Amino acid sequence: MFTGIIEGMSEILDVEEEQTNLHITFKSIFTPELKVDQSVSHNGICLTVTNINLSESTYKVTAIAETQNVTSIKSWKTGDLINTERCMPATGRFDGHIVQGHVDCVGVLDEVHDLGGSYMLFISHPPEAGLTVTKGSICINGISLTVVDSFPDAFSVAIIPYTWEHTNLKFIMSGDPVNLEFDVVGKYLQRLDKLRNA
């Protein structure tokens, strides 16, 4: 489980295809603190560490076909900087919100507005993928953010300068894909409502 508070950006050093799997090698400042079989969020995708090379500060993860089908991971390439967060320790704080690392869908960044000190992002998504509410939580590329405006198939979020500078949001452009995980509490309520009205 994660909180959506990004610890740093890790660089992709290699992407290797093996049958239907992708093996991705990252260089990260927190590699020495990792262990094999640990869960790490990569742009909001929970991936398991499969190999560690301490001398080069690198680690490797594997993405299976199912992960590739529901996330933006197929578009990743060598040199990309990916938002990373280690799983929350039992003694940690919920500085963001409950993030499972299970991406619900790939959204599209429609617009970016520079507000002179902050930024406003408008993102669209399939209406059946999930729902947002104004002032509710949303996870974009692993980042816990607050919804400003909510629509059935889109929403907007405001980005403070710190988040802009310390995540890969500053690199994405209109038309780019983003991984979305909707608030788990909202998903359960939506499911219960569907069962009640079935």
C-alpha positions in Angstrom: 0.0 0.0 0.0 1.2 3.5 -0.8 0.2 7.1 0.0 0.8 8.9 -3.3 3.7 11.0 -1.9 6.5 10.6 -4.4 10.0 9.9 -3.0 11.9 10.6 -6.1 12.2 10.0 -9.9 14.0 6.8 -11.0 15.6 6.6 -14.4 14.9 3.8 -16.8 18.2 2.3 -17.9 16.9 -0.7 -19.9 13.7 -2.3 -21.2 14.0 -5.9 -22.1 11.2 -8.0 -23.7 10.9 -11.7 -22.8 7.9 -13.4 -24.4 4.9 -11.4 -23.0 6.9 -9.8 -20.1 8.8 -6.6 -19.8 11.9 -6.5 -17.6 12.7 -2.9 -16.7 15.9 -1.8 -15.0 15.9 1.4 -12.9 18.6 3.6 -11.4 17.5 5.1 -8.1 18.9 6.9 -5.1 17.1 4.5 -2.7 18.3 1.3 -4.4 20.5 0.5 -1.4 17.4 0.5 0.8 15.4 -2.0 -1.3 15.2 -5.7 -1.1 14.1 -8.4 -3.5 10.3 -9.1 -3.4 9.6 -5.5 -2.2 6.7 -3.6 -3.8 7.5 -0.2 -5.3 5.1 2.2 -7.0 6.3 3.3 -10.5 4.0 6.0 -12.0 1.3 4.5 -9.8 1.9 0.9 -10.8 2.8 -1.5 -8.0 5.8 -3.6 -9.3 7.9 -6.2 -7.4 11.6 -5.8 -7.2 13.2 -8.9 -8.8 16.9 -8.1 -8.8 19.2 -5.5 -7.1 22.7 -4.4 -8.2 24.1 -2.4 -5.3 27.4 -1.6 -7.1 25.5 0.2 -9.8 22.5 1.4 -7.7 20.1 -0.3 -10.0 17.2 -2.7 -9.6 14.9 -4.6 -11.9 11.1 -5.2 -12.0 8.9 -7.3 -14.3 5.6 -6.2 -15.9 3.4 -9.0 -17.1 0.9 -8.7 -20.0 -2.1 -7.8 -17.7 -0.1 -4.8 -16.3 0.9 -3.7 -19.8 -2.7 -3.8 -21.0 -4.2 -1.5 -18.3 -1.3 1.0 -17.8 0.9 3.3 -19.8 4.0 1.1 -19.2 4.3 0.1 -22.9 5.2 3.6 -23.8 8.1 3.8 -21.3 11.6 3.9 -22.8 15.2 4.2 -21.8 16.0 7.6 -20.2 12.4 8.2 -18.9 12.1 9.5 -15.4 9.4 7.6 -13.4 7.7 8.7 -10.2 8.6 6.2 -7.5 7.4 5.5 -4.0 8.2 2.6 -1.6 5.3 1.0 0.2 4.3 2.7 3.4 5.8 1.3 6.6 3.4 0.4 9.5 4.7 3.4 11.4 4.3 5.8 8.5 1.9 8.7 8.1 -0.9 9.0 5.5 0.3 12.3 4.0 -1.6 11.6 0.8 -4.4 9.1 0.6 -4.8 5.3 0.3 -3.2 4.2 -2.9 -3.1 0.5 -3.8 -0.9 0.7 -6.9 -3.6 -0.9 -9.0 -4.2 1.4 -12.0 -7.8 1.6 -13.0 -7.2 3.1 -16.5 -5.0 5.2 -18.7 -6.3 8.8 -18.9 -5.2 11.5 -21.3 -3.7 14.9 -20.4 -5.9 17.3 -22.4 -4.6 20.7 -21.2 -1.9 22.2 -19.0 -2.4 25.8 -17.8 0.4 27.8 -16.3 -1.2 29.9 -13.6 1.9 31.9 -12.7 3.0 30.0 -9.6 0.9 26.9 -10.0 -0.5 24.7 -12.8 -3.9 23.4 -13.7 -4.2 20.0 -15.5 -7.3 18.8 -17.3 -7.5 15.0 -17.7 -10.1 12.9 -19.5 -10.8 9.2 -19.0 -13.3 6.5 -20.0 -16.5 7.3 -18.0 -16.9 3.7 -16.9 -13.4 3.6 -15.4 -14.3 5.4 -12.2 -15.7 8.5 -10.7 -14.2 11.6 -9.1 -15.7 14.2 -6.8 -14.8 17.8 -6.2 -12.2 18.0 -3.4 -11.9 14.2 -3.5 -8.6 12.3 -4.0 -7.2 11.0 -7.3 -3.9 9.3 -8.1 -2.1 10.5 -11.3 1.1 8.7 -12.2 1.4 7.7 -8.6 0.8 11.2 -7.2 -1.9 11.8 -4.6 -3.8 14.9 -5.8 -7.0 16.8 -5.0 -9.7 17.1 -7.6 -10.7 20.7 -8.5 -13.5 20.2 -11.0 -15.2 16.8 -11.6 -17.1 15.6 -14.7 -18.3 12.1 -15.7 -15.4 11.6 -18.1 -12.8 14.2 -16.9 -11.5 16.2 -14.0 -9.0 18.9 -13.2 -6.3 19.2 -10.6 -4.1 22.0 -9.3 -0.4 21.4 -9.0 1.8 23.3 -6.5 5.3 24.3 -7.5 7.0 21.7 -5.3 5.0 18.8 -6.8 5.7 20.2 -10.3 9.4 20.3 -9.7 9.8 17.0 -7.9 7.7 14.7 -10.2 7.5 13.9 -13.9 4.4 16.0 -14.4 6.6 18.8 -15.6 7.7 16.6 -18.6 4.3 15.5 -19.9 2.4 17.3 -22.6 -1.1 17.5 -24.0 -2.1 14.2 -25.5 0.2 12.1 -23.3 -1.2 9.1 -21.3 -1.3 9.1 -17.5 -2.0 6.3 -15.1 -5.1 6.9 -13.0 -6.2 5.2 -9.8 -9.5 6.4 -8.4 -10.1 6.7 -4.7 -10.7 3.1 -3.3 -13.4 4.4 -0.9 -15.3 5.9 -3.8 -14.9 2.6 -5.8 -16.5 0.6 -3.0 -19.4 3.0 -2.7 -19.9 2.9 -6.5 -19.9 -0.9 -6.4 -22.4 -1.0 -3.5 -24.7 1.4 -5.4 -24.7 -0.8 -8.5 -25.5 -3.9 -6.4 -28.3 -2.1 -4.6 -29.9 -1.0 -7.9 -29.3 -4.3 -9.8 
